[in-house]
Amino acid sequence: MGGTLVQEIAIIGASTAGLYAAELLSLAGMRVTVYERSPVLDPQERTYIITSSLEHALPDLKPTLVRHKVNHILLEAEGQTADIKLSKPDLILDRRELILELTQRAENAGVEIRLNTEFIGFNRSTEDVALRFSSGQTQFSAKADWLIGADGVNSAVRRSAGMEPIQTVPLLQARVNLPESWDSGVTKVWFVPTQTPYFYWLIPDRKGKGAVGLIAETGADIRGLLDSFLEEHGFEAISYQSGQASLHARRLQNDVQVGGLPVCLVGDAAGQVKVSTVGGTVTGLNGARAISKRILSRSSHSHINTALDRELNLHLFIRTLLKRMRAEDYASMLKAINPAVKALLSERDRDSMRWHFWKLPFLQPQFIPLGLRLVLRRIE
């Protein structure tokens, strides 16, 4: 076994949240090392649609990362549609390009990134808890003042720290050629609750291409569902992009002391995902900013970000209602979307709904009986 390394901040996982936290802490004068188990940083491609809040969560976003923009979201259920015009367009990015850009930003800020280095647990036999790593055939230990777990849905940090596992759902999307008639400024969402309690989507991309995908429940035949949907709507898959998304839960433990070592989780490892849409890029970046502020202020507060927790809890409440909806409920909801509701949804994106969601019943009273039915309805 090799010697012991010492640094102030250790971050496990070169994820978007982990890399952004590393950048912020290093710019503030901290010594930061990111440990990534992959021997080469070559993230999988995946087409993302992200709200304009990304530009606030990640200042100085490189303009070339935005591959495309959409200014309309078309919702459909049982033949009923609703068209939401966005006051600020949603941004289309590729996950791989975003991670590589954040890697460069972190390195420019002075962060050390160690590839081919896997976190394997804690060494509690010493007076101060040490971190154990494996790199090839070599094992070594390192010490830190803080440990940030940013290592995704199957977080080794979460498991090694004794925190409960996080719930996940699979997602799958296919790259497709779009028909010439498709408006490249429109993304579409289909609600088909007999097939998935989530939804199908189409994200237009540059050069006449796009991504069609869905989120499904664990154990579902997600490939079969997607292929049937593609055939029904006249799309042909060019390639597939898959992944697992973590799910936020109330009172999910993301903060623990291992010996005297503070251990915190961010991003997918922390379930910092809006479960209404299963989107976590902006919330993960906000989580990274929050933990950075906490470390720099030397706060012992156990909640990384109360505002973020409340936002995520709202989306958990919305998801609870959506899971109880039938096809006719979705159709009724879309039919009830009036100009006042459209105006609210246009101005307030999916990452800033906490103060505005509760206005919807006042803007459209028809939502009240629908909401009451869903609250009283048991999932069948």
C-alpha positions, 0 to 999 in steps of 0.5 A: 500500500502506498503513502497517505495523501492529504488535501482539504476537500475530496470529491468522489465522482466527476459529475456535473454537481461534483465538478461544479462544487470543485470549481467553486471551492478551488476558486475560494482558495481550497485545495480540492481533489476530484477522484473519478473511477473511470480511466478516461473521462469519456462520458456517455452522450445524452441529449438534455433539455434544461430550463433557462435557469441553467444560466443562473445556476451556472454563470458564464455558461459557454454559449457553444454548449447550447446546441439548440433552443425551443420556445414551445412545449406541446402537451398531449393526452388522449388527443387533447393538447395544450401549447405552452409558449415559453417566455425564455426558451429551454436549452438543448445540451449534450451531457457529454459536452457539459461534463467535459466543459465543467472538467476544463473549468475545474482544472482551470480553477486549480482542481486536481482530477485523478482518473482511474481512482475508485473510492472503496470505503473508509479506514476507521482504524486510525485516529482520524478517518481516512479515505481508501482508494484503489487505482489499478493494482495499487491501494492508498489512503487519503485524508480530507477535512470534507468529503463530498459524494457526487458519484451518482445513483449508485453512490459508493460514498452513500453506501460506505457511510451507511446511508439508506440506498436511493430509489432510481428509475430507468430512462431511455431515449432514441436519436431520430430523424425528425420529419421535415414538417416538424417545427424545430422550436417545439418540444412535445410531451405525451402522457400515456399512464397505461404505459408509464406513470411518467411520460414520453418526450420529443426533444428537437436537436440541431440538423433535423435530428431529435431525441424521443424517450421515456421514463418508466418504472423499475422493472418495466420493459422500457425498450419494448415500450419505446420501440412500440411508441417509435413505430406508432409515431413513425420514428426510426431509432438511429441510436439509443441513450440510456441512464438511471435517474435518482428520485428525491424523497422526504427526509432523505439523509444526505449528510453524516459524520464518519468519525470526525469527517463531515460527509455530504452528498450532491447531485444524483447521489443526493436525489437532488432531482425534480421527480415531477419531470425527473430533471436534475441538472439545475437542482444538482448545480444548486446543490453544489453551490449550497454545499460550497457555501456551507463548507466555506462558511464552516457551517454545521447546519445539517440541511445543505439547502433549505430552499432547494429541499422545499423546491424538491418536496413540491415536485415530490407532491406533484409527482404523488398526484401525477402517479394517480392520474388516468388518461382522462384526468390528463385530458381534462387537465390539458383542456382546462389550461386557460390563458392565465395558466399558460401565462404563469407556465410561460413565465415560471419554469420548472426549476422555479415553481415553489412560490407559484404552483399554488397560484394555479387553482386561483387561475383555473378553479377547475383544477380544484375538484381534479386535485381533490379527486387525486388526493382522495384516490388510491393508486390502483 
